[in-house]
């Protein structure tokens, strides 16, 4: 039998009108959804299954009804001969699932798996909570229910989940070094070549309808590192759940503060390409400087909104100068080919630019990069130095910034978004290392960020509930008794307008 839940049709409105004795603000607050839709994202071999199990157990302990939506099962459901296909193991299973997922996206759009997952959620909700007449309306559940989506592989899926569920959707990103992932996959009796094929295709497929885990992962609301220690993952999951519900006395880590400062700095950028931010801190987490990618000005620093004369690219030339000079380079190549009597020199010149490293050239830009801005900002101050400091950046540093980071004496770099054009480790492997090699000494550590994403920072760490009573005693809260700190309402604002109008008409009739 389905569990009781509110089964409310959108119309007629009078069925959901408020009593005149109710406070409209409190009544609307009571209509905040208690559902969680949690997407899991991790590169192949990261150990997402272990994260799913820990998350499900912790949510259950905190009073949630948990449903598991596995996207690979939804893919298999659409196979003509799914019984035979489910017997595949190891590399063949991963490869076939990638093929089938690509086929679905090719034929039905990049968000098709998210669409299937949403349909699955509505079926699960109807089955568990719907009444006999639920098919005629919308099942609106006020219980604590969590749907774990295992696992998200494409940015279009994330976009649809966020658009459909708004604040109720959270993306959990599981981080693991490539060496650890390779080792994990080889335990499934795969060859080195097979492991490499899976990792490359999973990270970024050559076609837009293929898996794009790298682009998906950095959109996470909360990042967790898998160090093969279940206790640490469990601790991170518990912290995430408590933050979602606004439990007191949880404050940001130094890394969370540093990355948030970098993100805030990125918002100052008016670069036509993208916004990047950086921040430098000392060992105690104090912010020493910050920077963004934009055009430098005489006297130090960058042009900003306070300047009487603003020579940023949107005012000066009104186009990206890096793109402009790559276009000039293409014309120069075309001219050389023309003089050599090459057939169709224009097409060949374009192909050379598009299919060579010339496409990734960045030195024609007028903008200083965020990391350089943060370093030079600190250099203009006589109070401190960059030696031994930590640099936070919203993006993995490019190879140009990497050489400045090494030269400045910074000891650690923490980043969110990978940057595939960067040649940092190829050009400066003698001075840079990643967490794969913890034994490295006298090198700058570049590592992924772990913790609350800047997207949710202000919501998770704001003053959400009273912390003390009238006597000054601490008030303790539990997940079971607390709602979401970033709530989503069950009803539309149009419904709330009409309910409030009903109240006003009852209180103050014409």
GIFENKA-V901815 format. One record per run of one state. SS is the DSSP state (a for helix, b for strand, c for the rest). FROM is the first residue (numbers start at 1). LEN is the number of residues. If there is no record, write none. Layout:
# GIFENKA-V901815
SS;FROM;LEN + SS;FROM;LEN
This chain:
# GIFENKA-V901815
c;1;5 + b;6;3 + c;9;4 + a;13;4 + c;17;7 + a;24;6 + c;30;2 + b;32;1 + c;33;2 + b;35;8 + c;43;5 + a;48;14 + c;62;3 + b;65;6 + a;71;7 + c;78;4 + a;82;4 + c;86;4 + a;90;19 + c;109;3 + a;112;18 + c;130;4 + a;134;3 + c;137;1 + b;138;3 + c;141;4 + b;145;6 + c;151;4 + a;155;14 + b;169;7 + c;176;2 + a;178;9 + c;187;5 + a;192;12 + c;204;9 + a;213;5 + c;218;4 + b;222;4 + c;226;4 + a;230;15 + c;245;9 + a;254;13 + c;267;10 + b;277;5 + c;282;5 + b;287;6 + c;293;1 + b;294;3 + c;297;5 + b;302;1 + c;303;18 + a;321;19 + c;340;5 + a;345;10 + c;355;2 + a;357;4 + c;361;6 + b;367;2 + c;369;1 + a;370;10 + c;380;10 + b;390;6 + c;396;3 + a;399;10 + c;409;3 + b;412;6 + c;418;6 + a;424;5 + c;429;3 + b;432;3 + a;435;3 + c;438;6 + b;444;5 + c;449;2 + b;451;2 + c;453;1 + a;454;8 + c;462;6 + b;468;1 + c;469;5 + b;474;1 + c;475;14 + b;489;1 + c;490;3 + a;493;15 + c;508;3
